[in-house]
Amino acid sequence: MLAFEDCAVDGIAETDMTAVFILRVTSDDLVARSRVFREFVFPAGVT
Amino acid sequence: MRASQQGAEAHKVATPENGQPGEDAIVPTPQAMVEAEARIGEGTTRRSGISRQGPCDLRIPGDAGYRRADTCRTTGGVARTEDEGWIDRFEGLTNLAAKMRTEWAHGSQIASVPAGAQVVAPGQSADNLMLLPPGSVRVQQRSETGREVFLYRVHAGESCVLTTA
């Protein structure tokens, strides 16, 4: 589900942070298999 | 330059123009979990990550702490975190089944990102889904005249629709 098109924007960290990166293959698999994951990623707080 | 090209062709990796044998190279993103699993234990150094404008520290699961990395651009590495604790920082993920929690933790990586670091750059593909336990990311676009145009912020617990579209 991650976009395969190259990004057109800059993303700049505004604070020191610890980010969690989920691999594309894992993310795609979770979207397909987990309702909880889909509901977490898509509906809530989509910017 | 010739040594760099030969190494890139032989090992299917990306190298800098002046790269030399034995130096770090960028491994393309695995396209399937099977391929990712096969890379485990190959003995290469794998860095997850982010792109940035200055040096940054990456905490790669399995390493003994923070590592100074001069190149943080996403490489699609398969370093894993066994730490499932981060999942509980996100409301909505706390009810995950134990099996799913383990799979998610294995397929994720953690990076320490300093303020001001560039986590997404124009032309970069979305190889990872990034979640922010704390913090915020300012998303902006640069016009043809060089002017920065603020678009929106992604705060903790939110996802970026441009990444998951």
Backbone of each chain as ProteinMPNN parsed JSONL, in Angstrom:
{"seq_chain_A": "MLAFEDCAVDGIAETDMTAVFILRVTSDDLVARSRVFREFVFPAGVT", "coords_chain_A": {"N_chain_A": [[0.813, -1.204, 0.0], [2.127, 1.136, 0.347], [3.004, 4.098, -1.309], [4.282, 3.896, -4.583], [5.316, 5.853, -6.051], [7.784, 8.379, -6.443], [8.606, 10.571, -3.784], [7.434, 13.939, -3.497], [7.897, 15.939, -1.797], [9.437, 17.66, 1.011], [10.242, 16.356, 4.2], [10.641, 17.415, 7.367], [12.081, 16.895, 10.483], [10.741, 18.279, 13.355], [11.255, 18.17, 15.972], [13.466, 16.514, 18.276], [13.307, 13.075, 17.89], [12.188, 9.687, 18.152], [11.776, 7.486, 15.699], [9.714, 4.964, 14.281], [10.24, 2.647, 11.828], [8.516, 0.829, 9.528], [9.016, -1.862, 7.483], [8.362, -1.975, 3.965], [7.394, -4.434, 2.956], [6.472, -5.664, 5.242], [4.576, -3.834, 6.106], [2.726, -3.864, 3.971], [1.866, -6.496, 4.188], [0.67, -6.495, 6.699], [-1.412, -4.689, 6.33], [-2.98, -6.159, 4.621], [-3.701, -8.324, 6.215], [-4.534, -7.559, 8.745], [-7.129, -6.119, 10.448], [-7.029, -4.344, 12.55], [-4.593, -3.03, 12.114], [-5.123, -1.768, 9.667], [-7.167, -0.017, 10.424], [-5.781, 1.534, 12.18], [-3.801, 2.806, 10.621], [-5.115, 4.12, 8.48], [-7.807, 5.459, 8.993], [-7.678, 7.123, 11.285], [-6.625, 10.24, 12.153], [-5.502, 10.885, 9.697], [-3.401, 12.772, 7.743]], "CA_chain_A": [[0.0, 0.0, 0.0], [2.97, 2.319, 0.295], [3.039, 4.649, -2.645], [5.49, 3.547, -5.317], [5.817, 7.032, -6.714], [8.757, 9.128, -5.667], [8.061, 11.647, -2.977], [7.622, 15.26, -4.104], [7.961, 16.932, -0.728], [10.412, 17.523, 2.08], [9.732, 16.137, 5.542], [11.682, 17.854, 8.287], [11.779, 16.659, 11.896], [10.689, 19.547, 14.085], [11.739, 17.891, 17.313], [14.18, 15.247, 18.411], [12.286, 12.042, 17.988], [12.521, 8.316, 17.824], [10.783, 7.055, 14.722], [9.632, 3.536, 13.985], [10.097, 2.419, 10.398], [8.018, -0.508, 9.209], [9.394, -2.204, 6.117], [7.249, -2.024, 3.017], [6.822, -5.785, 2.857], [5.73, -5.908, 6.486], [3.421, -2.953, 6.093], [1.747, -4.391, 3.02], [1.325, -7.734, 4.741], [-0.209, -6.161, 7.82], [-2.624, -4.081, 5.79], [-3.804, -7.225, 4.046], [-4.118, -9.339, 7.174], [-4.959, -7.079, 10.055], [-8.1, -5.032, 10.504], [-6.528, -3.374, 13.529], [-3.564, -2.234, 11.469], [-5.773, -0.887, 8.673], [-7.882, 1.052, 11.126], [-4.795, 2.411, 12.797], [-3.059, 3.591, 9.636], [-5.886, 4.924, 7.535], [-8.865, 6.416, 9.315], [-7.445, 8.019, 12.403], [-5.584, 11.255, 12.086], [-4.827, 10.969, 8.412], [-3.077, 14.158, 7.44]], "C_chain_A": [[0.851, 1.261, 0.0], [3.076, 2.797, -1.145], [4.361, 4.291, -3.328], [6.042, 4.743, -6.079], [6.808, 7.758, -5.813], [8.09, 10.29, -4.953], [8.358, 12.996, -3.643], [7.819, 16.341, -3.052], [9.142, 16.665, 0.197], [9.681, 17.218, 3.373], [10.839, 16.421, 6.531], [11.24, 17.581, 9.722], [11.809, 17.987, 12.634], [11.186, 19.392, 15.51], [12.658, 16.679, 17.26], [13.133, 14.155, 18.576], [12.885, 10.672, 17.707], [11.423, 7.793, 16.92], [10.861, 5.549, 14.521], [9.388, 3.389, 12.49], [9.646, 0.979, 10.164], [8.331, -0.778, 7.741], [8.165, -2.315, 5.227], [6.589, -3.4, 2.995], [5.999, -6.106, 4.099], [4.458, -5.08, 6.507], [2.334, -3.479, 5.166], [1.075, -5.644, 3.559], [0.337, -7.443, 5.867], [-1.506, -5.522, 7.34], [-3.564, -5.162, 5.261], [-4.414, -8.125, 5.114], [-4.784, -8.796, 8.423], [-5.936, -5.909, 9.956], [-7.608, -3.939, 11.447], [-5.494, -2.452, 12.89], [-4.175, -1.277, 10.451], [-6.463, 0.281, 9.36], [-6.921, 2.032, 11.776], [-4.16, 3.343, 11.764], [-3.951, 4.561, 8.877], [-6.901, 5.894, 8.13], [-8.48, 7.47, 10.331], [-6.318, 8.979, 12.106], [-4.852, 11.305, 10.772], [-4.624, 12.424, 8.06], [-2.968, 14.367, 5.945]], "O_chain_A": [[0.353, 2.343, -0.313], [3.219, 2.002, -2.074], [5.426, 4.375, -2.716], [7.111, 4.659, -6.683], [6.685, 7.75, -4.589], [7.145, 10.901, -5.452], [9.402, 13.17, -4.272], [7.901, 17.524, -3.381], [9.755, 15.598, 0.169], [8.607, 17.766, 3.619], [11.865, 15.74, 6.534], [10.152, 17.988, 10.128], [12.786, 18.731, 12.549], [11.502, 20.379, 16.175], [12.623, 15.909, 16.3], [12.177, 14.318, 19.333], [13.949, 10.543, 17.102], [10.271, 7.672, 17.336], [11.934, 4.949, 14.584], [8.432, 3.95, 11.954], [10.326, 0.032, 10.561], [7.948, -0.003, 6.864], [7.081, -2.694, 5.672], [5.363, -3.506, 3.015], [4.951, -6.747, 4.009], [3.392, -5.57, 6.88], [1.161, -3.53, 5.537], [-0.132, -5.831, 3.407], [-0.71, -8.082, 5.964], [-2.575, -5.79, 7.888], [-4.78, -5.086, 5.433], [-5.521, -8.634, 4.939], [-5.529, -9.515, 9.089], [-5.597, -4.844, 9.44], [-7.758, -2.75, 11.164], [-5.518, -1.239, 13.101], [-3.789, -0.11, 10.381], [-6.353, 1.427, 8.923], [-7.22, 3.219, 11.904], [-4.003, 4.538, 12.017], [-3.569, 5.71, 8.657], [-6.857, 7.077, 7.793], [-8.929, 8.612, 10.232], [-5.189, 8.567, 11.838], [-3.695, 11.723, 10.724], [-5.567, 13.215, 8.077], [-2.699, 15.481, 5.495]]}, "seq_chain_B": "MRASQQGAEAHKVATPENGQPGEDAIVPTPQAMVEAEARIGEGTTRRSGISRQGPCDLRIPGDAGYRRADTCRTTGGVARTEDEGWIDRFEGLTNLAAKMRTEWAHGSQIASVPAGAQVVAPGQSADNLMLLPPGSVRVQQRSETGREVFLYRVHAGESCVLTTA", "coords_chain_B": {"N_chain_B": [[36.62, 5.017, -9.682], [36.029, 3.046, -11.518], [36.406, 0.72, -10.007], [34.311, 1.022, -8.245], [32.11, 0.813, -9.953], [32.424, -1.798, -10.862], [32.111, -3.245, -8.506], [29.479, -2.621, -7.836], [28.088, -3.787, -9.937], [28.758, -6.47, -9.654], [27.828, -7.196, -7.135], [25.258, -6.294, -6.979], [24.557, -3.865, -5.766], [24.282, -0.417, -4.702], [26.73, 2.062, -5.099], [28.859, 4.787, -4.05], [30.311, 7.244, -6.292], [33.069, 7.326, -5.98], [33.536, 5.049, -4.586], [35.131, 2.339, -2.816], [36.391, -1.042, -2.814], [35.236, -2.974, -0.105], [34.133, -0.956, 1.347], [31.117, 0.467, 2.777], [27.987, -0.19, 1.191], [24.919, 0.439, -0.598], [22.132, -1.534, -0.16], [19.596, -2.762, -2.191], [16.044, -2.379, -1.608], [14.341, -5.112, -0.158], [11.963, -7.038, -1.953], [10.159, -8.849, -1.143], [9.051, -10.721, 1.708], [10.36, -13.139, 1.933], [12.736, -12.669, 0.578], [13.775, -10.716, 2.232], [14.115, -12.159, 4.586], [16.064, -13.918, 3.732], [18.29, -12.362, 3.704], [19.083, -12.042, 6.261], [21.722, -12.586, 8.382], [23.712, -12.52, 6.517], [25.967, -11.19, 7.028], [26.538, -8.592, 6.435], [26.601, -5.069, 7.081], [23.746, -3.467, 8.024], [21.766, -0.705, 7.49], [19.074, 1.095, 8.594], [16.643, 3.47, 7.617], [16.717, 6.927, 7.24], [16.729, 9.876, 5.3], [18.852, 12.671, 5.39], [20.151, 15.936, 6.292], [22.364, 16.453, 7.762], [24.841, 14.734, 9.82], [23.57, 11.93, 11.597], [22.238, 9.961, 14.264], [21.7, 6.547, 14.32], [19.805, 4.048, 15.792], [20.191, 0.851, 15.624], [18.496, -2.133, 15.807], [19.916, -4.784, 17.57], [22.446, -3.833, 17.5], [24.872, -2.499, 19.753], [23.865, -0.079, 20.883], [23.853, 3.414, 20.02], [24.693, 4.453, 16.757], [26.977, 6.285, 14.897], [26.189, 7.572, 11.875], [27.142, 8.365, 8.664], [25.821, 8.284, 6.34], [22.516, 8.195, 5.932], [20.452, 7.611, 4.333], [17.558, 5.892, 3.219], [17.936, 2.446, 2.98], [16.638, 0.137, 2.879], [17.269, -1.934, 4.516], [17.36, -4.858, 6.645], [17.49, -4.883, 9.334], [16.309, -5.61, 12.55], [13.948, -5.014, 15.175], [13.545, -6.381, 18.313], [12.103, -5.394, 20.231], [9.007, -4.94, 21.466], [7.789, -3.005, 22.81], [7.362, -0.437, 21.81], [5.03, -0.546, 20.406], [2.917, -0.278, 22.158], [2.857, 2.377, 22.581], [1.207, 3.503, 20.819], [-2.045, 4.332, 20.633], [-4.63, 2.189, 19.895], [-3.163, 0.187, 18.897], [-2.831, -1.433, 20.959], [-4.305, -3.679, 21.442], [-3.411, -5.823, 20.062], [-2.92, -9.131, 18.879], [-0.68, -11.493, 20.321], [0.966, -12.862, 18.501], [0.841, -11.289, 16.199], [1.957, -8.94, 17.157], [4.595, -9.7, 17.532], [5.393, -10.235, 14.896], [5.144, -7.705, 13.773], [7.019, -6.267, 15.227], [9.354, -7.561, 14.443], [9.485, -6.81, 11.798], [10.173, -4.181, 11.774], [12.024, -1.133, 12.324], [14.019, 1.001, 14.356], [14.822, 4.399, 14.644], [16.796, 7.057, 15.805], [16.087, 10.388, 15.508], [17.323, 13.536, 14.952], [16.245, 16.9, 15.715], [15.481, 18.937, 12.942], [16.487, 17.261, 11.044], [16.245, 15.805, 7.806], [13.708, 13.804, 6.955], [12.247, 12.852, 4.886], [12.709, 13.141, 1.434], [12.53, 14.963, -1.684], [12.025, 12.95, -4.54], [12.643, 10.61, -3.313], [11.748, 7.28, -2.724], [8.98, 5.701, -1.059], [9.944, 3.594, 1.088], [9.522, 2.66, 3.56], [7.074, 2.574, 6.153], [6.563, 5.164, 8.235], [6.275, 5.68, 11.68], [5.464, 7.834, 14.34], [6.186, 7.883, 17.615], [6.604, 9.977, 19.701], [6.82, 13.501, 18.847], [7.033, 15.589, 15.841], [6.619, 16.09, 12.318], [7.394, 18.339, 9.828], [5.932, 18.973, 6.773], [6.789, 20.031, 3.621], [7.09, 21.842, 0.54], [9.246, 22.733, -2.079], [9.255, 25.516, -4.137], [9.643, 26.339, -7.679], [11.088, 28.633, -7.661], [12.532, 28.395, -5.433], [11.327, 28.88, -3.056], [10.064, 27.924, 0.071], [7.206, 26.075, 0.721], [4.878, 25.617, 3.104], [3.097, 22.698, 3.893], [1.732, 20.747, 5.603], [1.581, 19.321, 8.931], [2.756, 16.3, 10.4], [1.809, 14.659, 13.19], [2.518, 12.942, 16.316], [1.313, 9.647, 16.312], [-0.152, 9.937, 14.027], [-0.674, 9.334, 10.492], [0.845, 9.718, 7.288], [-0.811, 10.676, 4.466], [0.269, 10.908, 1.959], [2.258, 9.091, 1.97], [1.048, 6.627, 2.195], [-0.723, 6.483, 0.122]], "CA_chain_B": [[35.256, 4.951, -10.194], [35.879, 1.737, -12.16], [36.219, -0.271, -8.937], [32.97, 1.213, -7.727], [31.164, 0.264, -10.923], [32.559, -3.251, -10.882], [31.514, -3.757, -7.281], [28.025, -2.455, -7.92], [27.545, -4.78, -10.872], [28.983, -7.828, -9.153], [27.097, -7.487, -5.899], [23.907, -5.758, -7.075], [24.378, -2.826, -4.762], [24.596, 0.93, -5.153], [27.938, 2.573, -4.465], [29.188, 6.15, -4.468], [31.176, 7.311, -7.47], [34.446, 7.04, -5.606], [33.528, 3.935, -3.632], [36.226, 1.387, -2.907], [36.042, -2.365, -2.281], [35.287, -3.076, 1.349], [33.356, 0.112, 1.972], [29.679, 0.245, 2.834], [27.216, 0.034, -0.029], [23.478, 0.451, -0.365], [21.472, -2.747, -0.63], [18.226, -2.421, -2.597], [14.968, -2.823, -0.746], [13.779, -6.428, -0.489], [10.626, -6.913, -2.515], [9.29, -9.843, -0.513], [9.547, -11.134, 3.011], [11.309, -14.237, 1.734], [14.009, -12.067, 0.229], [14.269, -10.053, 3.435], [14.565, -13.203, 5.505], [17.293, -14.516, 3.214], [19.424, -11.465, 3.95], [19.497, -12.146, 7.651], [22.891, -13.424, 8.603], [24.681, -12.46, 5.428], [27.187, -10.631, 7.554], [26.742, -7.21, 6.036], [26.041, -4.065, 7.976], [22.512, -2.955, 7.434], [21.307, 0.516, 8.147], [17.734, 1.479, 8.223], [16.699, 4.799, 7.906], [16.153, 8.225, 6.899], [17.686, 10.745, 4.638], [19.042, 13.819, 6.274], [21.066, 16.945, 5.796], [23.589, 16.383, 8.54], [25.033, 13.429, 10.44], [22.542, 11.576, 12.556], [22.462, 8.71, 14.959], [20.709, 5.513, 14.103], [19.889, 2.933, 16.721], [19.771, -0.306, 14.853], [18.304, -3.269, 16.691], [20.992, -5.759, 17.492], [23.695, -3.15, 17.791], [25.001, -2.163, 21.17], [23.674, 1.336, 21.145], [23.688, 4.314, 18.9], [25.784, 4.422, 15.792], [27.108, 7.491, 14.086], [26.089, 7.19, 10.475], [27.342, 9.478, 7.765], [24.826, 8.148, 5.295], [21.319, 7.665, 6.574], [19.373, 7.449, 3.362], [16.919, 4.59, 3.31], [18.58, 1.401, 2.207], [15.8, -1.046, 2.859], [17.91, -2.992, 5.277], [16.434, -5.737, 7.344], [17.738, -4.887, 10.765], [15.031, -5.774, 13.226], [13.858, -4.76, 16.59], [12.784, -7.381, 19.057], [11.383, -4.64, 21.247], [7.607, -4.724, 21.111], [7.25, -1.974, 23.684], [6.945, 0.76, 21.085], [3.664, -0.725, 19.899], [1.967, 0.202, 23.157], [2.823, 3.845, 22.577], [0.183, 3.932, 19.87], [-3.401, 3.93, 20.968], [-5.191, 1.477, 18.747], [-2.357, -1.006, 18.641], [-2.611, -2.135, 22.236], [-5.084, -4.918, 21.501], [-2.911, -6.767, 19.073], [-2.608, -10.489, 19.313], [0.754, -11.65, 20.588], [1.664, -13.278, 17.277], [0.957, -10.133, 15.319], [2.908, -8.005, 17.763], [5.945, -10.187, 17.259], [5.674, -10.034, 13.474], [5.314, -6.275, 13.534], [8.295, -5.844, 15.803], [10.428, -8.103, 13.613], [9.534, -6.125, 10.515], [10.319, -2.742, 11.974], [13.324, -0.626, 12.745], [13.899, 2.219, 15.142], [15.907, 5.353, 14.395], [16.782, 8.31, 16.54], [16.143, 11.451, 14.504], [17.479, 14.844, 15.596], [15.465, 18.012, 15.171], [16.075, 19.542, 11.76], [16.889, 16.255, 10.068], [15.32, 15.593, 6.698], [13.288, 12.395, 7.013], [11.732, 12.53, 3.552], [13.264, 14.086, 0.466], [11.979, 14.835, -3.03], [12.669, 11.919, -5.346], [12.861, 9.402, -2.522], [10.582, 6.404, -2.705], [8.522, 5.343, 0.288], [10.324, 2.207, 1.347], [9.113, 2.328, 4.913], [5.996, 3.334, 6.771], [7.157, 5.755, 9.43], [5.377, 6.022, 12.771], [6.094, 8.71, 15.318], [5.654, 7.816, 18.984], [6.495, 11.404, 20.011], [7.453, 14.368, 17.862], [6.262, 16.027, 14.687], [7.362, 16.305, 11.077], [6.858, 19.407, 8.984], [5.979, 18.588, 5.364], [6.829, 21.238, 2.82], [7.514, 21.674, -0.848], [10.018, 23.888, -2.547], [8.792, 25.97, -5.449], [10.697, 26.485, -8.688], [11.912, 29.8, -7.324], [13.283, 28.095, -4.227], [10.562, 29.246, -1.872], [9.503, 26.795, 0.801], [5.758, 26.189, 0.921], [4.448, 24.702, 4.159], [1.896, 21.952, 3.503], [1.05, 20.284, 6.805], [2.42, 18.622, 9.905], [2.362, 14.972, 10.856], [2.097, 14.578, 14.615], [2.593, 11.606, 16.893], [0.112, 8.835, 16.189], [-0.808, 10.157, 12.747], [0.024, 8.8, 9.332], [0.893, 10.671, 6.172], [-1.556, 10.099, 3.356], [1.127, 10.865, 0.782], [3.087, 7.899, 2.066], [0.258, 5.408, 2.083], [-1.714, 6.608, -0.954]], "C_chain_B": [[35.008, 3.579, -10.817], [35.644, 0.652, -11.107], [34.818, -0.169, -8.369], [31.932, 0.591, -8.645], [31.219, -1.257, -10.934], [31.909, -3.875, -9.654], [30.002, -3.694, -7.312], [27.417, -3.51, -8.82], [27.658, -6.193, -10.316], [28.08, -8.171, -7.989], [25.691, -6.905, -5.88], [23.617, -4.751, -5.972], [24.677, -1.472, -5.394], [25.801, 1.435, -4.389], [28.155, 4.018, -4.88], [30.189, 6.124, -5.614], [32.606, 6.914, -7.157], [34.541, 5.897, -4.604], [34.66, 2.951, -3.887], [35.782, 0.036, -2.352], [36.202, -2.391, -0.764], [34.506, -2.004, 2.068], [31.868, -0.229, 1.941], [29.025, 0.557, 1.491], [25.741, -0.03, 0.314], [22.853, -0.791, -0.988], [20.034, -2.388, -0.999], [17.191, -3.004, -1.646], [14.501, -4.216, -1.138], [12.342, -6.277, -0.957], [9.66, -7.936, -1.922], [9.908, -10.253, 0.807], [10.565, -12.258, 2.893], [12.693, -13.683, 1.43], [14.625, -11.377, 1.438], [14.83, -11.072, 4.416], [15.91, -13.782, 5.046], [18.51, -13.66, 3.501], [19.922, -11.536, 5.381], [20.712, -13.066, 7.74], [23.889, -13.415, 7.474], [25.989, -11.817, 5.869], [27.464, -9.219, 7.108], [26.126, -6.284, 7.069], [24.822, -3.459, 7.318], [22.056, -1.741, 8.215], [19.907, 0.83, 7.653], [17.738, 2.967, 7.992], [15.989, 5.9, 7.243], [17.179, 8.933, 6.043], [17.808, 11.978, 5.511], [20.046, 14.772, 5.667], [22.378, 16.939, 6.56], [23.735, 15.005, 9.151], [23.923, 13.148, 11.448], [22.884, 10.23, 13.174], [21.343, 7.739, 14.638], [20.893, 4.444, 15.17], [19.321, 1.727, 15.986], [19.635, -1.492, 15.787], [19.411, -4.297, 16.49], [22.346, -5.133, 17.72], [23.714, -2.756, 19.26], [24.895, -0.672, 21.374], [23.564, 2.147, 19.886], [24.92, 4.302, 18.019], [25.791, 5.73, 15.023], [27.108, 7.062, 12.623], [26.228, 8.413, 9.6], [26.339, 9.444, 6.619], [23.607, 7.478, 5.88], [20.196, 7.434, 5.591], [18.846, 6.018, 3.433], [17.614, 3.575, 2.419], [17.727, 0.151, 2.141], [16.424, -2.219, 3.582], [16.909, -3.785, 6.079], [16.791, -5.871, 8.816], [16.398, -4.891, 11.492], [15.097, -5.267, 14.65], [13.031, -5.848, 17.236], [11.933, -6.693, 20.115], [9.958, -4.371, 20.787], [6.996, -3.573, 21.912], [6.748, -0.752, 22.954], [5.503, 0.659, 20.612], [2.653, -0.127, 20.872], [1.921, 1.72, 23.238], [1.745, 4.376, 21.639], [-1.171, 3.4, 20.305], [-4.023, 3.299, 19.726], [-4.406, 0.237, 18.403], [-2.21, -1.861, 19.891], [-3.345, -3.47, 22.31], [-4.618, -5.967, 20.496], [-2.679, -8.137, 19.681], [-1.101, -10.629, 19.431], [1.523, -12.012, 19.318], [1.868, -12.095, 16.337], [1.954, -9.12, 15.863], [4.34, -8.411, 17.439], [6.315, -9.953, 15.797], [5.929, -8.563, 13.163], [6.675, -5.805, 14.048], [9.465, -6.336, 14.952], [10.57, -7.351, 12.293], [9.685, -4.632, 10.638], [11.709, -2.393, 12.469], [13.11, 0.693, 13.471], [15.093, 3.123, 14.847], [15.716, 6.586, 15.251], [17.007, 9.447, 15.549], [16.271, 12.8, 15.211], [16.603, 15.895, 14.943], [16.216, 18.632, 13.996], [16.492, 18.549, 10.703], [15.812, 16.099, 9.004], [14.952, 14.114, 6.664], [12.686, 11.931, 5.698], [12.269, 13.582, 2.602], [12.612, 13.892, -0.897], [12.757, 13.796, -3.834], [12.894, 10.612, -4.614], [11.592, 8.559, -2.535], [10.24, 6.037, -1.266], [8.793, 3.869, 0.525], [9.89, 1.74, 2.724], [7.89, 3.154, 5.297], [6.534, 3.862, 8.096], [6.071, 6.107, 10.439], [6.139, 6.853, 13.784], [5.464, 8.49, 16.687], [5.521, 9.217, 19.581], [7.07, 12.199, 18.845], [6.529, 14.776, 16.732], [7.196, 16.243, 13.502], [6.646, 17.369, 10.261], [7.028, 18.971, 7.524], [5.863, 19.844, 4.519], [7.303, 20.922, 1.414], [8.243, 22.933, -1.28], [9.563, 24.257, -3.954], [9.964, 26.099, -6.408], [11.604, 27.661, -8.39], [12.7, 29.578, -6.028], [12.551, 28.414, -2.944], [9.954, 28.005, -1.23], [8.027, 27.045, 1.077], [5.345, 25.146, 1.956], [3.148, 24.015, 3.74], [1.11, 21.502, 4.735], [2.068, 19.666, 7.754], [1.859, 17.235, 10.154], [2.794, 14.867, 12.309], [2.132, 13.129, 15.074], [1.26, 10.891, 16.752], [-0.625, 9.025, 14.883], [-0.025, 9.467, 11.637], [-0.098, 9.794, 8.195], [0.233, 10.037, 4.955], [-0.703, 10.033, 2.094], [2.002, 9.622, 0.783], [2.29, 6.641, 1.764], [-0.755, 5.457, 0.944], [-1.598, 5.457, -1.934]], "O_chain_B": [[33.926, 3.011, -10.673], [34.798, -0.224, -11.284], [34.206, -1.187, -8.045], [30.997, -0.069, -8.192], [30.186, -1.923, -11.007], [31.239, -4.904, -9.749], [29.325, -4.618, -6.862], [26.361, -4.065, -8.515], [26.756, -7.012, -10.492], [27.618, -9.305, -7.867], [24.997, -7.009, -4.868], [22.566, -4.789, -5.332], [25.251, -1.392, -6.48], [25.891, 1.262, -3.173], [27.691, 4.436, -5.941], [30.832, 5.107, -5.869], [33.273, 6.256, -7.955], [35.518, 5.793, -3.862], [35.09, 2.755, -5.024], [34.889, -0.021, -1.507], [37.186, -1.89, -0.22], [34.241, -2.12, 3.265], [31.425, -1.092, 1.184], [29.457, 1.449, 0.76], [25.362, -0.498, 1.388], [23.02, -1.064, -2.177], [19.329, -1.773, -0.2], [17.442, -4.0, -0.968], [14.286, -4.484, -2.32], [11.59, -5.471, -0.41], [8.459, -7.877, -2.186], [11.118, -10.15, 1.007], [11.522, -12.32, 3.665], [13.696, -14.165, 1.957], [15.836, -11.438, 1.65], [15.892, -10.865, 5.002], [16.776, -14.093, 5.863], [19.633, -14.163, 3.54], [21.049, -11.137, 5.676], [20.703, -14.185, 7.226], [24.822, -14.217, 7.466], [26.996, -11.892, 5.165], [28.543, -8.693, 7.384], [25.241, -6.675, 7.83], [24.881, -2.994, 6.18], [21.974, -1.761, 9.443], [19.622, 0.825, 6.456], [18.76, 3.631, 8.166], [14.856, 5.809, 6.77], [18.366, 8.606, 6.075], [16.908, 12.269, 6.298], [20.702, 14.467, 4.671], [23.4, 17.385, 6.038], [22.833, 14.178, 9.013], [23.406, 14.071, 12.077], [23.71, 9.475, 12.662], [20.166, 8.097, 14.688], [22.01, 3.991, 15.419], [18.114, 1.621, 15.767], [20.585, -1.822, 16.496], [19.78, -4.623, 15.362], [23.296, -5.821, 18.093], [22.672, -2.696, 19.913], [25.774, -0.069, 21.989], [23.226, 1.633, 18.82], [26.046, 4.158, 18.496], [24.756, 6.213, 14.564], [27.951, 6.27, 12.202], [25.506, 9.394, 9.778], [26.052, 10.472, 6.005], [23.664, 6.316, 6.281], [19.085, 7.091, 5.995], [19.594, 5.071, 3.674], [17.848, 3.83, 1.238], [18.059, -0.794, 1.425], [16.126, -3.374, 3.277], [15.739, -3.413, 6.175], [16.434, -6.856, 9.464], [15.457, -4.223, 11.063], [16.17, -5.116, 15.236], [11.948, -6.191, 16.761], [11.143, -7.335, 20.807], [9.742, -3.646, 19.816], [5.835, -3.214, 21.717], [5.816, -0.092, 23.413], [4.832, 1.676, 20.437], [1.654, 0.459, 20.457], [1.044, 2.285, 23.892], [1.416, 5.562, 21.667], [-1.409, 2.192, 20.339], [-3.931, 3.851, 18.63], [-4.897, -0.655, 17.712], [-1.539, -2.892, 19.872], [-3.029, -4.302, 23.161], [-5.363, -6.88, 20.139], [-2.293, -8.271, 20.842], [-0.345, -9.963, 18.724], [2.623, -11.507, 19.097], [2.94, -11.927, 15.755], [2.709, -8.514, 15.102], [5.183, -7.574, 17.115], [7.428, -9.52, 15.498], [6.822, -8.225, 12.386], [7.38, -5.045, 13.384], [10.448, -5.619, 14.763], [11.666, -7.272, 11.737], [9.362, -3.892, 9.709], [12.456, -3.24, 12.96], [12.137, 1.405, 13.222], [16.234, 2.664, 14.805], [14.603, 7.092, 15.399], [18.009, 9.462, 14.834], [15.395, 13.162, 15.997], [16.261, 15.794, 13.765], [17.431, 18.826, 14.052], [16.819, 18.937, 9.582], [14.62, 16.245, 9.278], [15.799, 13.268, 6.375], [12.626, 10.73, 5.433], [12.284, 14.771, 2.921], [12.187, 12.786, -1.232], [13.988, 13.768, -3.811], [13.291, 9.616, -5.219], [10.49, 9.083, -2.374], [11.093, 6.06, -0.38], [7.973, 3.01, 0.203], [9.896, 0.542, 3.008], [7.702, 4.276, 4.828], [6.915, 3.086, 8.972], [5.077, 6.749, 10.1], [7.315, 6.604, 14.052], [4.315, 8.876, 16.899], [4.412, 9.613, 19.939], [7.725, 11.641, 17.965], [5.374, 14.352, 16.679], [8.382, 16.534, 13.657], [5.437, 17.294, 10.04], [8.133, 18.641, 7.094], [4.931, 20.63, 4.692], [7.852, 19.851, 1.153], [7.892, 24.046, -0.889], [9.498, 23.408, -4.844], [11.124, 25.985, -6.012], [12.759, 27.685, -8.817], [13.439, 30.456, -5.582], [13.099, 28.237, -1.856], [9.4, 27.145, -1.915], [7.649, 28.093, 1.6], [5.449, 23.943, 1.715], [2.211, 24.672, 3.287], [-0.061, 21.849, 4.881], [3.244, 19.51, 7.426], [0.647, 17.023, 10.124], [3.979, 14.969, 12.628], [1.815, 12.213, 14.316], [0.206, 11.459, 17.037], [-1.625, 8.35, 14.639], [1.126, 9.07, 11.817], [-1.024, 10.604, 8.149], [0.667, 8.99, 4.475], [-0.937, 9.176, 1.241], [2.435, 9.156, -0.271], [2.8, 5.703, 1.151], [-1.573, 4.545, 0.819], [-2.352, 5.395, -2.905]]}, "name": "protein", "num_of_chains": 2, "seq": "MLAFEDCAVDGIAETDMTAVFILRVTSDDLVARSRVFREFVFPAGVTMRASQQGAEAHKVATPENGQPGEDAIVPTPQAMVEAEARIGEGTTRRSGISRQGPCDLRIPGDAGYRRADTCRTTGGVARTEDEGWIDRFEGLTNLAAKMRTEWAHGSQIASVPAGAQVVAPGQSADNLMLLPPGSVRVQQRSETGREVFLYRVHAGESCVLTTA"}
